Amino acid sequence: MSADQADDRCPYCRSSFEIVFVKFKISGVVMIASCPNCAIASVEGCPESNILDEAKQLASITRSFWQGVFRRMDSLNLRFRYVLAFLIAAVITAAALRHGVHVYGGISPEEIRNDAIMAIPAVALAIIVFRRKRRR
């Protein structure tokens, strides 16, 4: 009996394994085979043994990503942080207002979009007219 044939049989009852599960991965194919008599699964290629290692690897990748993000955030200027927080708050507020106007006001999203596009030149004109002149 060759080594390949020994892996295809149960070590206790010597009956052939039956394929229970096949998973295709980038690194190759993982197959779980089980003995119909003993219900013993083959250990070779069993993904359960690798799940903990994969979870630890994913956790370390995620942790290093967020540490890098926070390191970059620490180096940012305080004024930029305030501007970024203001923009995020403005987007959330605009989304809530748009939802409220659509749901409770009965205005269609197309009408809201057209009104917003028409308001852009008016807001730009107001910014130009009412801006403060800087001292030099």
C-alpha positions, 0 to 999 in steps of 0.5 A: 500500500502506498502513502497516498492510499494510506491517507485515503483510509481510516486508521482504525477500520481501514475503510475509505474516507468519504468527502464531506466538505470541499473549500476552494482557497487562493492557496489551494483546495481544502478537503474534509473527509470522514470515515462512514463507520467511525465518523473520524475526520481526516486531519490533513487539510482540515480548516478548523486547525487553521481557523485560530491562526487565521483569526490571529493573523487578521486581528494583527493586521487590523490592529496594525492598520488602526494603529497606523491610522491613529499615528497619522491622526496624531500628526495632523494639525488641530485646525485640520481635525476641526475642519474634518470633524465639521465636514463629517458633521455637515454630511450627516446633518445634510443626510438627516435633513434630506431624509426628513424632507423626503419622508415627512415633507413628501418631496421627491429625491429628484426635486431635492436634488434640483433645489440643491443644485439651484442653491449652489450659486446662491450660496457661492454668491453669499460667501463672496458678498459676506466674506470678511476682508483679511488684514495684511 
